[in-house]
Amino acid sequence: MATSTETRFSLDGFGRASLAATFIAVQVLAFAATYAIGRPTWYAFFMIGSTAVTAYVFDGDRFTVGVATMGSVLMVALGLPLFLFVARQQPSIIVKKALNPDVHRMLYLGIYGPLLAAVVSLLFGVPLAHLFAEGFAGQQLVESLVDLPLVVPHSVAGIIILFGFGAGGAFPNVSVLGSMIGMVLAMTFVSAPYAVNATREAFESINDRLEYASRIHGASRWDTFRRVTAPLAVRGIVTGGVLAWARAVSEFGAVAVVAYSVSFFYPPAGGEVTAQHAPVFVYGTYLQGGLAESGAVAFILLSVSALIFLLIRYLTSGSSTTGGIV
């Protein structure tokens, strides 16, 4: 019988990376086969069953098999629609949309705008996250305020931004409606909680004795933060920025209310152009061109976003031990 510290099949000679690659290859082949015969439902059962068999072969513990099987059900719910989405794309339409200047402007705005929102979220969120990690009176109230955008409907978030910063709001001389500033404010509103919470977890995971040792050796609080705390938490900070950026990329409701169309400086054009944020653009394409054209635009956006996300994850997945969660 296998125990919690043993496995039924040693991975020493095979390697976990090779196992993962083999499992993925089998899944791809199984999906391709079931899709080719018009039975994608069969793949759902295959994925669940193959996960259970794999867990049994390499572990044998009934608990591991159970949790792996239950987890695979969720993976089917998440992965199968994505697989079908990719498989049903028409290459000719993708190429046509990839050469469309409107799509180029959409991609630029869809990356640049969320990047600004992520930078703003980190610039002001990292100090707040550090305060949360240290604790202060009334912290629960402030935490609730930070997390509020997570439960506010996104169209409501856009209306809140207009009330707060639009005409008659806090900064009456700042143009918010239909502007880049308004779009970044809307994105920051919905994405800041991800930056703050991920960064706080990174700070909280740091051993207090390291900061204490820095202080008793004469370092100021700022020097301790700059030389000890922040470097140990840098991967968690980057994770918070990535999550904030990803959340801003996907935002639709708040941006559609505040800045449905945005004028911004576009370097290839050498001046200002007007475009829409990516989710808004995809929705407009769906209304005008149907599912095939909107799917092609969504495929391009998804591909670019995935490449950027994977690149950032790769660059922040070094072997150094930090307080991050990457």
KEVEXDREN-100596 format. One record per residue (C-alpha): residue number from 1; residue in one letter; x, y, z. Coordinates in Angstrom, 3 decimals, decimal comma. Layout:
BEGIN
+------+------+----------+----------+----------+
! resi ! resn !       c1 !       c2 !       c3 !
+------+------+----------+----------+----------+
!  NUM !    A !        X !        Y !        Z !
...
+------+------+----------+----------+----------+
! end
This chain:
BEGIN
+------+------+----------+----------+----------+
! resi ! resn !       c1 !       c2 !       c3 !
+------+------+----------+----------+----------+
!    1 !    M !    0,000 !    0,000 !    0,000 !
!    2 !    A !    1,211 !    3,504 !   -0,771 !
!    3 !    T !    1,588 !    5,946 !    2,061 !
!    4 !    S !    1,484 !    9,722 !    2,104 !
!    5 !    T !    5,254 !    9,825 !    1,722 !
!    6 !    E !    5,528 !    7,244 !   -1,069 !
!    7 !    T !    4,442 !    7,085 !   -4,682 !
!    8 !    R !    3,409 !    4,100 !   -6,739 !
!    9 !    F !    5,667 !    5,171 !   -9,584 !
!   10 !    S !    8,978 !    6,954 !   -9,181 !
!   11 !    L !    9,429 !   10,160 !  -11,130 !
!   12 !    D !   13,218 !   10,165 !  -10,781 !
!   13 !    G !   13,958 !    8,757 !  -14,221 !
!   14 !    F !   10,990 !   10,190 !  -16,021 !
!   15 !    G !   10,915 !   13,738 !  -14,782 !
!   16 !    R !    7,961 !   15,849 !  -13,843 !
!   17 !    A !    8,406 !   18,098 !  -16,877 !
!   18 !    S !    8,305 !   15,119 !  -19,236 !
!   19 !    L !    5,249 !   13,747 !  -17,446 !
!   20 !    A !    3,448 !   17,067 !  -17,776 !
!   21 !    A !    4,377 !   17,351 !  -21,468 !
!   22 !    T !    3,160 !   13,810 !  -22,133 !
!   23 !    F !   -0,110 !   14,387 !  -20,294 !
!   24 !    I !   -0,737 !   17,612 !  -22,242 !
!   25 !    A !    0,092 !   15,917 !  -25,553 !
!   26 !    V !   -2,365 !   13,120 !  -24,797 !
!   27 !    Q !   -5,058 !   15,656 !  -23,920 !
!   28 !    V !   -4,484 !   17,581 !  -27,158 !
!   29 !    L !   -4,669 !   14,417 !  -29,246 !
!   30 !    A !   -7,804 !   13,256 !  -27,435 !
!   31 !    F !   -9,511 !   16,606 !  -27,934 !
!   32 !    A !   -8,525 !   16,696 !  -31,619 !
!   33 !    A !   -9,920 !   13,201 !  -32,142 !
!   34 !    T !  -13,228 !   13,832 !  -30,388 !
!   35 !    Y !  -13,630 !   17,209 !  -32,081 !
!   36 !    A !  -12,964 !   15,675 !  -35,495 !
!   37 !    I !  -15,815 !   13,202 !  -35,056 !
!   38 !    G !  -18,115 !   15,825 !  -33,584 !
!   39 !    R !  -18,166 !   14,445 !  -30,035 !
!   40 !    P !  -16,465 !   17,033 !  -27,798 !
!   41 !    T !  -18,539 !   15,773 !  -24,877 !
!   42 !    W !  -16,540 !   12,545 !  -25,000 !
!   43 !    Y !  -13,397 !   14,542 !  -24,361 !
!   44 !    A !  -14,858 !   15,916 !  -21,132 !
!   45 !    F !  -15,273 !   12,374 !  -19,799 !
!   46 !    F !  -11,852 !   11,396 !  -21,135 !
!   47 !    M !  -10,145 !   14,270 !  -19,328 !
!   48 !    I !  -11,797 !   13,419 !  -16,023 !
!   49 !    G !  -11,036 !    9,716 !  -16,390 !
!   50 !    S !   -7,440 !   10,211 !  -17,554 !
!   51 !    T !   -6,773 !   12,541 !  -14,634 !
!   52 !    A !   -8,064 !    9,959 !  -12,186 !
!   53 !    V !   -5,980 !    7,193 !  -13,785 !
!   54 !    T !   -2,844 !    9,347 !  -13,823 !
!   55 !    A !   -3,298 !   10,273 !  -10,160 !
!   56 !    Y !   -3,752 !    6,597 !   -9,270 !
!   57 !    V !   -0,689 !    5,436 !  -11,227 !
!   58 !    F !    1,660 !    8,041 !   -9,801 !
!   59 !    D !    0,277 !    8,211 !   -6,280 !
!   60 !    G !   -2,275 !    5,527 !   -5,543 !
!   61 !    D !   -3,756 !    7,311 !   -2,553 !
!   62 !    R !   -7,546 !    7,440 !   -2,740 !
!   63 !    F !   -7,653 !   10,964 !   -1,376 !
!   64 !    T !   -5,280 !   12,201 !   -4,090 !
!   65 !    V !   -7,306 !   10,433 !   -6,768 !
!   66 !    G !  -10,493 !   11,966 !   -5,388 !
!   67 !    V !   -9,265 !   15,553 !   -5,249 !
!   68 !    A !   -7,601 !   15,248 !   -8,675 !
!   69 !    T !  -10,828 !   13,946 !  -10,184 !
!   70 !    M !  -12,920 !   16,685 !   -8,583 !
!   71 !    G !  -10,419 !   19,306 !   -9,725 !
!   72 !    S !  -10,527 !   17,973 !  -13,279 !
!   73 !    V !  -14,273 !   18,647 !  -13,409 !
!   74 !    L !  -13,564 !   22,344 !  -12,906 !
!   75 !    M !  -10,754 !   22,181 !  -15,471 !
!   76 !    V !  -13,264 !   20,780 !  -17,978 !
!   77 !    A !  -15,616 !   23,669 !  -17,271 !
!   78 !    L !  -12,778 !   26,156 !  -17,780 !
!   79 !    G !  -10,785 !   24,460 !  -20,506 !
!   80 !    L !  -13,333 !   22,865 !  -22,828 !
!   81 !    P !  -14,972 !   26,153 !  -23,908 !
!   82 !    L !  -11,494 !   27,589 !  -24,524 !
!   83 !    F !  -10,437 !   24,573 !  -26,599 !
!   84 !    L !  -13,618 !   24,754 !  -28,668 !
!   85 !    F !  -13,187 !   28,494 !  -29,091 !
!   86 !    V !   -9,695 !   28,011 !  -30,539 !
!   87 !    A !  -10,663 !   25,008 !  -32,674 !
!   88 !    R !  -13,602 !   26,794 !  -34,305 !
!   89 !    Q !  -11,667 !   29,872 !  -35,435 !
!   90 !    Q !  -11,369 !   30,590 !  -39,155 !
!   91 !    P !   -7,741 !   31,406 !  -40,108 !
!   92 !    S !   -8,755 !   33,639 !  -43,014 !
!   93 !    I !  -10,817 !   35,898 !  -40,750 !
!   94 !    I !   -8,039 !   35,981 !  -38,150 !
!   95 !    V !   -5,524 !   37,102 !  -40,787 !
!   96 !    K !   -7,958 !   39,722 !  -42,076 !
!   97 !    K !   -8,503 !   41,141 !  -38,602 !
!   98 !    A !   -4,791 !   40,964 !  -37,751 !
!   99 !    L !   -4,087 !   43,282 !  -40,705 !
!  100 !    N !   -6,852 !   45,727 !  -39,766 !
!  101 !    P !   -5,495 !   49,103 !  -38,467 !
!  102 !    D !   -8,502 !   49,421 !  -36,147 !
!  103 !    V !   -7,466 !   46,168 !  -34,452 !
!  104 !    H !   -3,895 !   47,473 !  -34,131 !
!  105 !    R !   -5,128 !   50,575 !  -32,320 !
!  106 !    M !   -7,389 !   48,436 !  -30,149 !
!  107 !    L !   -4,457 !   46,209 !  -29,152 !
!  108 !    Y !   -2,253 !   49,196 !  -28,361 !
!  109 !    L !   -4,938 !   50,802 !  -26,223 !
!  110 !    G !   -5,866 !   47,454 !  -24,667 !
!  111 !    I !   -2,290 !   46,981 !  -23,424 !
!  112 !    Y !   -1,205 !   50,568 !  -22,786 !
!  113 !    G !   -4,284 !   51,678 !  -20,825 !
!  114 !    P !   -4,279 !   48,694 !  -18,428 !
!  115 !    L !   -0,521 !   49,138 !  -17,965 !
!  116 !    L !   -1,111 !   52,692 !  -16,752 !
!  117 !    A !   -3,837 !   51,438 !  -14,403 !
!  118 !    A !   -1,516 !   48,743 !  -13,031 !
!  119 !    V !    1,269 !   51,264 !  -12,448 !
!  120 !    V !   -1,116 !   53,594 !  -10,602 !
!  121 !    S !   -2,441 !   50,674 !   -8,548 !
!  122 !    L !    1,078 !   49,665 !   -7,512 !
!  123 !    L !    2,361 !   53,194 !   -6,969 !
!  124 !    F !   -0,261 !   53,909 !   -4,341 !
!  125 !    G !   -1,217 !   50,344 !   -3,453 !
!  126 !    V !    2,196 !   49,115 !   -2,280 !
!  127 !    P !    2,402 !   51,648 !    0,597 !
!  128 !    L !   -1,161 !   50,797 !    1,604 !
!  129 !    A !   -0,406 !   47,075 !    1,454 !
!  130 !    H !    2,598 !   47,620 !    3,726 !
!  131 !    L !    0,375 !   49,397 !    6,227 !
!  132 !    F !   -2,080 !   46,499 !    6,091 !
!  133 !    A !    0,746 !   44,047 !    6,784 !
!  134 !    E !    1,850 !   46,045 !    9,828 !
!  135 !    G !   -1,687 !   46,682 !   11,087 !
!  136 !    F !   -3,329 !   49,880 !   12,291 !
!  137 !    A !   -6,474 !   51,083 !   14,026 !
!  138 !    G !   -9,517 !   50,979 !   11,780 !
!  139 !    Q !   -7,828 !   48,637 !    9,321 !
!  140 !    Q !  -10,969 !   46,559 !    8,756 !
!  141 !    L !  -12,843 !   49,605 !    7,500 !
!  142 !    V !  -10,098 !   50,547 !    5,055 !
!  143 !    E !   -9,768 !   46,936 !    3,882 !
!  144 !    S !  -13,495 !   46,824 !    3,212 !
!  145 !    L !  -13,235 !   49,990 !    1,152 !
!  146 !    V !  -10,335 !   48,560 !   -0,874 !
!  147 !    D !  -12,203 !   45,296 !   -1,521 !
!  148 !    L !  -15,526 !   46,972 !   -2,333 !
!  149 !    P !  -14,852 !   47,118 !   -6,111 !
!  150 !    L !  -14,686 !   43,302 !   -6,107 !
!  151 !    V !  -18,420 !   43,084 !   -5,342 !
!  152 !    V !  -19,677 !   46,241 !   -7,068 !
!  153 !    P !  -21,281 !   45,565 !  -10,494 !
!  154 !    H !  -18,911 !   46,983 !  -13,072 !
!  155 !    S !  -21,444 !   49,226 !  -14,749 !
!  156 !    V !  -22,111 !   50,670 !  -11,303 !
!  157 !    A !  -18,363 !   51,206 !  -10,894 !
!  158 !    G !  -18,380 !   53,337 !  -14,027 !
!  159 !    I !  -21,266 !   55,414 !  -12,719 !
!  160 !    I !  -19,430 !   55,867 !   -9,406 !
!  161 !    I !  -16,383 !   57,158 !  -11,309 !
!  162 !    L !  -18,532 !   59,691 !  -13,171 !
!  163 !    F !  -20,134 !   60,898 !   -9,934 !
!  164 !    G !  -16,777 !   61,133 !   -8,205 !
!  165 !    F !  -14,590 !   62,620 !  -10,931 !
!  166 !    G !  -16,955 !   63,778 !  -13,666 !
!  167 !    A !  -18,841 !   67,050 !  -13,959 !
!  168 !    G !  -19,435 !   68,433 !  -10,459 !
!  169 !    G !  -17,049 !   65,865 !   -8,963 !
!  170 !    A !  -13,779 !   66,156 !   -7,079 !
!  171 !    F !  -11,792 !   67,554 !  -10,017 !
!  172 !    P !  -14,204 !   69,583 !  -12,169 !
!  173 !    N !  -11,427 !   70,833 !  -14,477 !
!  174 !    V !  -10,339 !   67,298 !  -15,411 !
!  175 !    S !  -12,109 !   65,734 !  -18,357 !
!  176 !    V !  -13,164 !   62,191 !  -17,468 !
!  177 !    L !  -16,000 !   61,207 !  -19,795 !
!  178 !    G !  -14,570 !   59,756 !  -23,004 !
!  179 !    S !  -10,975 !   60,485 !  -22,031 !
!  180 !    M !   -7,873 !   58,420 !  -21,350 !
!  181 !    I !   -7,878 !   59,703 !  -17,780 !
!  182 !    G !  -11,403 !   58,452 !  -17,274 !
!  183 !    M !  -10,575 !   55,039 !  -18,724 !
!  184 !    V !   -7,522 !   54,656 !  -16,470 !
!  185 !    L !   -9,548 !   55,744 !  -13,435 !
!  186 !    A !  -12,237 !   53,173 !  -14,222 !
!  187 !    M !   -9,622 !   50,428 !  -14,689 !
!  188 !    T !   -7,780 !   51,398 !  -11,515 !
!  189 !    F !  -11,018 !   51,308 !   -9,534 !
!  190 !    V !  -11,700 !   47,675 !  -10,441 !
!  191 !    S !   -8,094 !   46,403 !  -10,500 !
!  192 !    A !   -6,483 !   48,060 !   -7,462 !
!  193 !    P !   -7,759 !   45,430 !   -4,969 !
!  194 !    Y !   -5,760 !   42,735 !   -6,768 !
!  195 !    A !   -2,546 !   44,748 !   -6,540 !
!  196 !    V !   -3,067 !   45,630 !   -2,891 !
!  197 !    N !   -4,056 !   42,158 !   -1,689 !
!  198 !    A !   -1,299 !   40,271 !   -3,533 !
!  199 !    T !    1,311 !   42,741 !   -2,279 !
!  200 !    R !    0,010 !   42,543 !    1,281 !
!  201 !    E !    0,321 !   38,744 !    1,240 !
!  202 !    A !    3,924 !   39,144 !    0,121 !
!  203 !    F !    4,707 !   41,559 !    2,943 !
!  204 !    E !    2,972 !   39,356 !    5,522 !
!  205 !    S !    5,027 !   36,321 !    4,490 !
!  206 !    I !    8,340 !   38,042 !    5,317 !
!  207 !    N !    9,978 !   36,988 !    8,572 !
!  208 !    D !    9,765 !   39,919 !   11,008 !
!  209 !    R !   13,181 !   39,050 !   12,410 !
!  210 !    L !   14,842 !   40,135 !    9,173 !
!  211 !    E !   13,404 !   43,628 !    9,449 !
!  212 !    Y !   14,213 !   43,683 !   13,162 !
!  213 !    A !   17,834 !   42,750 !   12,444 !
!  214 !    S !   18,068 !   45,578 !    9,948 !
!  215 !    R !   16,710 !   48,093 !   12,433 !
!  216 !    I !   18,995 !   47,093 !   15,324 !
!  217 !    H !   21,971 !   47,509 !   13,005 !
!  218 !    G !   21,075 !   51,151 !   12,564 !
!  219 !    A !   19,009 !   51,182 !    9,368 !
!  220 !    S !   16,090 !   53,587 !    9,203 !
!  221 !    R !   12,587 !   52,375 !    8,419 !
!  222 !    W !   12,945 !   53,642 !    4,865 !
!  223 !    D !   16,317 !   51,918 !    4,392 !
!  224 !    T !   14,883 !   48,702 !    5,850 !
!  225 !    F !   11,953 !   48,847 !    3,473 !
!  226 !    R !   14,174 !   49,665 !    0,498 !
!  227 !    R !   16,944 !   47,147 !    1,191 !
!  228 !    V !   15,118 !   44,302 !    2,963 !
!  229 !    T !   11,327 !   44,354 !    2,803 !
!  230 !    A !   10,755 !   45,424 !   -0,793 !
!  231 !    P !   13,363 !   43,087 !   -2,359 !
!  232 !    L !   11,922 !   40,124 !   -0,460 !
!  233 !    A !    8,405 !   41,026 !   -1,574 !
!  234 !    V !    9,245 !   42,014 !   -5,143 !
!  235 !    R !    7,762 !   38,916 !   -6,749 !
!  236 !    G !    4,528 !   39,409 !   -4,825 !
!  237 !    I !    4,483 !   43,040 !   -5,941 !
!  238 !    V !    4,996 !   41,980 !   -9,551 !
!  239 !    T !    2,225 !   39,411 !   -9,157 !
!  240 !    G !   -0,084 !   42,140 !   -7,892 !
!  241 !    G !    0,807 !   44,298 !  -10,872 !
!  242 !    V !    0,199 !   41,447 !  -13,309 !
!  243 !    L !   -3,158 !   40,656 !  -11,728 !
!  244 !    A !   -4,141 !   44,324 !  -11,820 !
!  245 !    W !   -3,079 !   44,577 !  -15,466 !
!  246 !    A !   -4,964 !   41,408 !  -16,394 !
!  247 !    R !   -8,076 !   42,627 !  -14,604 !
!  248 !    A !   -7,897 !   45,980 !  -16,364 !
!  249 !    V !   -7,461 !   44,293 !  -19,764 !
!  250 !    S !  -10,704 !   42,386 !  -19,253 !
!  251 !    E !  -12,764 !   45,292 !  -17,905 !
!  252 !    F !  -15,879 !   46,105 !  -19,908 !
!  253 !    G !  -18,692 !   47,593 !  -17,832 !
!  254 !    A !  -16,913 !   50,465 !  -16,107 !
!  255 !    V !  -14,971 !   51,445 !  -19,229 !
!  256 !    A !  -18,070 !   51,291 !  -21,442 !
!  257 !    V !  -19,822 !   53,752 !  -19,110 !
!  258 !    V !  -16,916 !   56,155 !  -18,604 !
!  259 !    A !  -14,964 !   55,988 !  -21,869 !
!  260 !    Y !  -16,703 !   53,997 !  -24,613 !
!  261 !    S !  -14,449 !   55,610 !  -27,220 !
!  262 !    V !  -11,128 !   57,185 !  -26,253 !
!  263 !    S !   -8,832 !   59,676 !  -27,975 !
!  264 !    F !   -5,148 !   59,060 !  -27,290 !
!  265 !    F !   -1,709 !   59,552 !  -28,797 !
!  266 !    Y !   -0,870 !   56,673 !  -31,117 !
!  267 !    P !    2,860 !   56,571 !  -32,069 !
!  268 !    P !    2,446 !   54,806 !  -35,468 !
!  269 !    A !    0,038 !   57,545 !  -36,554 !
!  270 !    G !    2,176 !   60,335 !  -35,075 !
!  271 !    G !   -0,859 !   61,946 !  -33,468 !
!  272 !    E !   -4,146 !   61,378 !  -31,716 !
!  273 !    V !   -6,546 !   58,654 !  -32,820 !
!  274 !    T !   -9,849 !   57,405 !  -31,452 !
!  275 !    A !  -10,318 !   53,779 !  -30,500 !
!  276 !    Q !  -12,127 !   51,546 !  -28,041 !
!  277 !    H !  -10,866 !   49,422 !  -25,205 !
!  278 !    A !  -10,477 !   45,795 !  -26,257 !
!  279 !    P !  -13,593 !   44,269 !  -24,597 !
!  280 !    V !  -15,720 !   47,166 !  -25,848 !
!  281 !    F !  -14,264 !   46,742 !  -29,351 !
!  282 !    V !  -14,958 !   42,996 !  -29,303 !
!  283 !    Y !  -18,532 !   43,618 !  -28,211 !
!  284 !    G !  -19,032 !   46,191 !  -30,968 !
!  285 !    T !  -17,583 !   43,776 !  -33,520 !
!  286 !    Y !  -19,983 !   41,108 !  -32,293 !
!  287 !    L !  -22,970 !   43,417 !  -32,777 !
!  288 !    Q !  -21,864 !   44,503 !  -36,251 !
!  289 !    G !  -20,035 !   41,488 !  -37,669 !
!  290 !    G !  -21,378 !   38,518 !  -35,752 !
!  291 !    L !  -19,761 !   35,689 !  -33,853 !
!  292 !    A !  -17,094 !   34,759 !  -36,425 !
!  293 !    E !  -15,530 !   38,234 !  -36,676 !
!  294 !    S !  -15,749 !   38,975 !  -32,958 !
!  295 !    G !  -14,262 !   35,559 !  -32,244 !
!  296 !    A !  -11,287 !   36,329 !  -34,501 !
!  297 !    V !  -10,649 !   39,627 !  -32,720 !
!  298 !    A !  -11,024 !   37,911 !  -29,354 !
!  299 !    F !   -8,554 !   35,230 !  -30,461 !
!  300 !    I !   -5,958 !   37,869 !  -31,388 !
!  301 !    L !   -6,458 !   39,701 !  -28,103 !
!  302 !    L !   -6,292 !   36,471 !  -26,111 !
!  303 !    S !   -3,091 !   35,403 !  -27,882 !
!  304 !    V !   -1,321 !   38,714 !  -27,294 !
!  305 !    S !   -2,447 !   38,889 !  -23,659 !
!  306 !    A !   -1,382 !   35,291 !  -23,015 !
!  307 !    L !    2,067 !   35,893 !  -24,501 !
!  308 !    I !    2,591 !   38,984 !  -22,355 !
!  309 !    F !    1,306 !   37,203 !  -19,265 !
!  310 !    L !    3,517 !   34,145 !  -19,822 !
!  311 !    L !    6,558 !   36,344 !  -20,483 !
!  312 !    I !    6,071 !   38,236 !  -17,240 !
!  313 !    R !    5,533 !   35,006 !  -15,306 !
!  314 !    Y !    8,699 !   33,563 !  -16,831 !
!  315 !    L !   10,763 !   36,634 !  -15,957 !
!  316 !    T !    9,516 !   36,587 !  -12,362 !
!  317 !    S !    9,818 !   32,855 !  -11,730 !
!  318 !    G !   13,493 !   32,805 !  -10,801 !
!  319 !    S !   14,952 !   30,522 !   -8,189 !
!  320 !    S !   15,390 !   33,222 !   -5,579 !
!  321 !    T !   13,215 !   32,878 !   -2,507 !
!  322 !    T !   10,987 !   35,853 !   -1,854 !
!  323 !    G !    7,874 !   36,728 !   -0,061 !
!  324 !    G !    5,944 !   36,700 !   -3,298 !
!  325 !    I !    3,376 !   34,276 !   -4,520 !
!  326 !    V !    4,478 !   33,961 !   -8,154 !
+------+------+----------+----------+----------+
! end
